Amino acid sequence: MKKIAVLVEHRQGEIREITFEMLGKAHQLVGSDGEVQALFLGDASQKDLVAKVSPHAHTTLAVYDAALKDFEPLRYGSALETVLSNTDCSLLLIGQTAFGMDLAPAVASKMTMPFTSDVVDIEISDGSVKAIRQMYSGKVSASVSLKEVPKRLLTVRAGAFPAEGIPEVSGEV
């Protein structure tokens, strides 16, 4: 997997921990020859939040607009679609939170991207993406293979991956 993007989730002036969990897993998946990209949608007054994430991504794409200061699904969806149309990431990770559950299905549908929700693990082999998700209150794990297309989207369950020990790569914003 050449490039994996992580949507930065923030609320009330703080980066949500799920963001760091996904960044850590993205680094693990891309290995030493891939790239982790953070996608930040917000207001120019939130540049300090970008500074907290950028050391953990090879590149951070920041979209600043006053309309994006607080989460609003239609505005965020439109901005995210524009960003995704202009980046070559092959996999986008969004947290399985109220934020992500509202945003991800609409973006995936509009951009006709394969989508799996509530993922607890991700396996990549020869460019093929398998998402592991639990069913029946965790009694059964299902392995979902995503169609091999240029872009795919997963929502990741909070706590599925550790938030500490993320490599620092000091990427550009």
Secondary structure, 3 states (H helix, E strand, C coil): CCEEEEECCEECCEECHHHHHHHHHHHHHHCCCCEEEEEEEECHHHHHHHHHHHHHCCEEEEEECHHHCCCCHHHHHHHHHHHHHCCCCCEEEEECCHHHHHHHHHHHHHCCCCEEEEEEEEEEECCEEEEEEEECCCCEEEEEECCCCCCEEEEECCCCCCCCCCCCCCCEC
